[in-house]
Amino acid sequence: MAIFGQKKRLGDQLVEAGLLSQEQLESALLEQKNTHMKLGETVMAMGLVSEANFAKFMHETQGYELATDDDLKDADPQAIAAVGDDLVRKHEVIPFGFESITELKVAMSDPMNLAILDDLEMVSGMSIIPCYAPQKMISVYLGKMYGRQESNDAAAQFEAEHADEFREEAKEEDDTVGESPIVKIVRAMIQQAVREGASDIHIEPLEHGVRVRNRVDGMLQEDAQYSANMLAAMTARIKIISGLDISEKRKPQDGRLTYVVDGVEFDVRVSILPTVYGEKTVMRLTKKQGLTQEKKYLGLYPDDEMKLDGIMNNPHGIILVTGPTGSGKSTTCYTVLNELNKPDVNIITVEDPVEANIAGINQVQVNVKAGLTFASALRSILRQDPDIIMIGEIRDGETAQIAVQASITGHLVISTLHTNSTSASITRLIDMGVEPYMIGDAVVGIIAQRLVRRLCNECKAMHMATPQELILLGKGPDEQIPVWEPVGCEKCGNGYKGRKAIYEIMPISASIRRILHETVTAEEIENAAIKEGMNTLRMSGARNVIEGTTSIAEMVRVAYDMDAQTEANKTTSEEESADTE
C-alpha cells in the first residue's frame, strides 16, 4: 500500500501552496463543522479552490496519481469484485484496475484516509494504490453503477410490502408515506437527476403506470417507469419534504425544499398539478451557488460584453432580460446584480421566489396570500431609499408602470420579461399600457437570450454547409464554410453535452428613442438596432455554429427565423426542381 503520510495538516499545506489564505482556511474549517464534509470537498464547494487546482495539488504536492473520467468509465469489474459492492458503496470509492497481480488501483476523494485503505487491503488481500478523484466524479459513477439498482430494489420492496393494500380499493393514499422504500426512491430520483445535470424532474401519472423524465440540456428524457400503485406514496413523500398539504389532492400546490447532493446545496421548487390519472409533480433543480457567478462565465462575445457594460453603467433606467422559461434569465440577472453590488449602493430585490441569497443585497419574497405582490412590494421598496431595484418579473401593467416611474425618478431597475426578442419586449410593454415615449425615456437596454446545446467534442462530425444551410447562417450561396453535426457516443449519448447561452443585446440609442416617439413596430426597432451593430439571436447562433460549438439544427430550434427558413426551403425546392429537369 502506498502511504503518503504528512505531519502537517491538509489545510496548512493548502495555505503553504498558496491555494488558500489563512482567513479562507479558518472560514472553510468553520463551514466544515456544519457540513461534516472533507476539507478538500469543503474548499471546492465554497469556490475557494477549483477542482483542477486541487487535483494538481494532490498530484504534485501529495504525490497521488489522478484517476480520470476514462478510468472510472472503464473500471475493471474484477477490480470492483476484489473489494465487493458493499465496501465500494460504504466508503464511496471505485476500484478501477490492477497495477500488478498484487496491487489494486482505487479512486478515492480522500486518499489519505488510512482506515479506508486498511479496510480495502484486508478485504481484497492486495496492496492498495490510492488515486485521487473528486467526490463529485466518484458520486456520478457510483450513481450510474448503483443508483438505478437501488431505486428498482426499493420499488420491488415497496410493492411486496404493500401488495395487500393495493388490492383494497379505498385505502388512504398517505398511509405509506413514512416507509423507507419510498424515501429511498425519492432520494435516488433527485440524486440521479442532479448527477445527470438535469434542470427538472417530471413525475407523470399514466393510465397504467408512472413515468419519470428528466430535462437534461433542455430536452426531456425518460429515466424510469414505476407501478401506478406507487404514485400516491411518492407524491405524498414529496409533499411532506416540501411543506405541502398531503390531504389536498384536488387543487394545484407549489412548494420548495433545499436538498444537498454530493456536498452541493440545491434549491428544489415543487409544483403539483391534478390530472385525469392522478397528481403530476415537477421539481425544478437550481444550484444555489450556480446563479451567482462572474460576468466572464456568461459566454459573451467581446462586442456583446461591451454593449452589456455600457448598459450596466447607466445610473438609472430599466434593464430588461427576456426569454422563455429556462433560458438562463435568472443567471444573467444575478450576475448583473453581482457586478453592481458595491458597499456604497443600496440594492433591493422583489422576487417570486428568491432563487439565490446574495450577501449585501436586501431580498424580498412575494407573498400573494399576505397581499405582498410585485406591485405592492415595489411601492414599499421605493420608500427604502434604493439605488438599484431588481423585479423578478414584470407580469402586469401596474408593475410595469411602477418600474417606469422608478427608473425615471433616478433608480436603476433590472427585471425579466417573457418575450421572444428585444424588439418584442418594447411592444409587450406598450400592450401592458406603458406609453411608447415613456419606454424611450425609461428603458436603457434589453437583453434577449436562449440556451443552445453544445456539441460533444468527442464525436461531432464535420461537413461543408449546403446552400440551404448557408442561407440559415446568413452567408452567400458560394461560400465554403465547414459546419458540425451531432453523432452520439458513450460520453454524451445524443451528440450534445452541456449548454451555452446566446444573446441579443440592444442598447436603447438616440435613434431608437426617436422611433419610439414616432411610430412603433417591432420590425422597425429591430432594423434600427441591427444597423447600429446589434447581433440578433440567429446571428449569435450562427457564430456558434461556424465555431463548431453547436449545430444548425440546434440554432434553428432555439432561434427560429421564419424568413430565413422560408428562403432556405425555397432554395431546396429550386434545387430539387433542377435535379428533376
Disulfide bonds with the S-S distance in Angstrom:
none
